[in-house]
Amino acid sequence: MDGILKQETTDVVDTAILLTSSGVFAAGSMDSGQTMPSPLTRVGGMTLFQRAVFTLQRGGISQIWVLAGKEEPALRELLREDSRLQAAVRWLPVREFPPNDPQTWETLADEVSGACMVVGCYTVFSPSLVHQLRLEGAQGKAVVVVGHSDEGYYWGNPSVMVRPEGLEGRNASSVVFRDPPLAPMMETAPQVKSHDGSRLPIVGDLMVLPGRLLGISGVLHASGTNPLRLALEQAAVEGTVMAISGGTHWFRDVRGPKGPKLAEQTLVSSLQALKGGLDGFVDRYVNRKCSGLFTRLFLKLRWTPNTITMVSMVIGLVAAGFFIPGSWEFALIGALLFQLSVIIDCCDGEVARLTFSESKFGQELDIWGDNVVHIAIFAGIACGAYLQGPWEQTNLPLVLGASAVLANVASLLLVNVARQLCSRPRVLRRLTDRERTKIDFMLVNVANRDFSVIVLICAALGFLHWFLALAAIGSWFFVMSMAWLLRRNLTSRA
């Protein structure tokens, strides 16, 4: 085993060691007496421990070894019978494996195949960052993540820095440690600068270490020094430290008085990159800007994504009811409620992604819920136009409403066919590049909720009957266009 560990690592990193009661570079009880969050602290609808576990899993880690303290029973309960958990979790009590003891890391090094990731529960990070660390760590080097205290708050460990030349994939010539090993966590971070006056990048609480370095502290015999610090120093001496920036793949340290609040803000702001695949212009630049407020509320209430979907659907159906009387006042209220329903409808996907709760059932429920609301809206507007307005007591509003409803059903069936095509590369290859581009364009720009704003404008101006006519006619143009693009696949199915 020792001979294998001394070889250059070329295997993909699939093991992570998660520290729940101390930071990665903490020494002994250095964390005590400071503003340190518990692994049970909730950030973005999940505890820090859960978020770390599921982020590691989403990033490709298949084995997670948890060094847990007295909070171990509570942490075990969090993962018990959780269907989201796919990674293998191994529990290591800190009373038997203290993180500040070199023998702990020597023992773990004997069991690591290749390299492993070491993560603390004081950091919120993205799955893409885990993926990037795994790729870089497969080259047999120590890999650290760095950021800056740009906003006056800690991004990582203020006691551990690297030289600027370590960024962007180049080797770091040195690692800079400031004693004591971990400075007190204040509300504002000190300016750590190099000899030329520039700020040094601060190392975050997650890194990758080759197995040969994991137990190096037992060889170096530095009493009282954090073993992982010694391992990183040795890698710097060998010139095998690689630093990657946390800018593209974000991370946020949660220590300090406002750490959890700032971390949650970072999570919610990252939702702009989590927009749905069928988002249109209004969804992207209006609805999802407003949905962040509701998403924070739903996270605090601990509502599930499916619950949010049902709430959105109920509000949409209530909105449809307000269109039935046909009066301007009720129609405007209905349009405002419909817009609220659309905004809340954005939240189910955001909460699902933030809490790693995506599911096939939830996706289908969202799609069918949207279409039920749309059908009800068309029917409500048709009834209102029949009861009041220039077309009242004529069959025209009812005919237009029936046409819009039937077109919506046909559109739903064709959009589902297109979605299946996009998920099956073998079938997708039957289409030409031009046909694929057109299908993507129609899915993104037509099969979305942007028309809610048109409903609101028409309701405010008293032109809902013209919207109904436009929807009844325009929807069939979409149906025919989509059917034409999918004709070969539809023919082959028949």
Secondary structure, DSSP 8 states (H G I E B T S, - for coil): -HHHHTS---S---EEEEESSS-TT--TTTTTTS----TT-EETTEEHHHHHHHHHHHTT--EEEEEE-TTHHHHHHHHTT-TT--SEEEEEETTTS-TT-HHHHHHHHHH-SSEEEEEETTEEE-HHHHHHHHHHHTTSSEEEEEE--TTSS-SSEEEEEE-GGGSTT-EES-EEE-SSSS----SS----B-TTS-B--EEEEEEEEEHHHHTTHHHHT-TTS-HHHHHHHHHHHHT-EEEEETTTS-EEE--STTHHHHHHHHHHHGGGGG--TT--HHIIIIIHHHHHHHHHHHHHHT--HHHHHHHHHHHHHHHHHHHTT--HHHHHHHHHHHHHHHHHHHHHHHHHHHTT---HHHHHHHHHHHHHHHHHHHHHHHHHHHHSSTTTTSSHHHHHHHHHHHHHHHHHHHHHHHHHHHT-HHHHTTS-HHHHHHHHHHHHHTSSSTHHHHHHHHHHHT-HHHHHHHHHHHHHHHHHHHHHHTHHHHHHH-
